Amino acid sequence: MNDAPAMDMNKPSMTSKSIFDDQVAATENGKPTLFSMNAQMLAQGRTDTVLAATDDLSVRLKVYASGGENELHSHPSEDHVFVILQGSARFYGPDGETQDIVKNQGFMMPKGMLYRFNATSTDECLVMLRVGTPNFQKQATDDRLGRDGKPLVGDSKENKEVPVIFKDDLYFTG
């Protein structure tokens, strides 16, 4: 297994469509996938890097600039887990309930649960490993829904998307 191919970890998926395309493409490997959790840090915005995927599972590295956040949403047909590798986050439920998590802690989100989160660390980016099941091919067409039950595109203004600004020569290497 030492010769398992490693995916390019320097290229984050910069749009919802590229996350979908990169995750589906990763399923074509059909072999064990060696990956590294390396990502460029951000002054603003968020990135999502596909690390590995099968038809039933996806692994992504998410980076949020300090203060970065998203909007309340659910994934109706995907369970997923977040593991904090750097920084801290506050997760919010639909009724304002909160859960703070820090480095080396995780949070499991069952499918259909409404949630949002924001990066709470002030001196470093939030870096999270996100594991989800199943992969896009086995999910509902509208895989991300807002509080109103209507589709909420991940890289939309409604989901608090802001332009990405990378920090020169500053990387997370996990």
ABEGO torsion letter per residue (X at the ends): XAABBBBBAABBBABAAAAAAAAAAAAAAGBBBBBBBBBBBBABEBBBBBABBBAABBBBBBBBBBGBBBBBBBBAABBBBBBBABEBBBBBBAAGBBBBBBBGBBBBBBBGBBBBBBBABAABBBBBBBBBOBBAAABBABABBBAAGBBBBAABAAAGBBBBBBBBGBBBBX
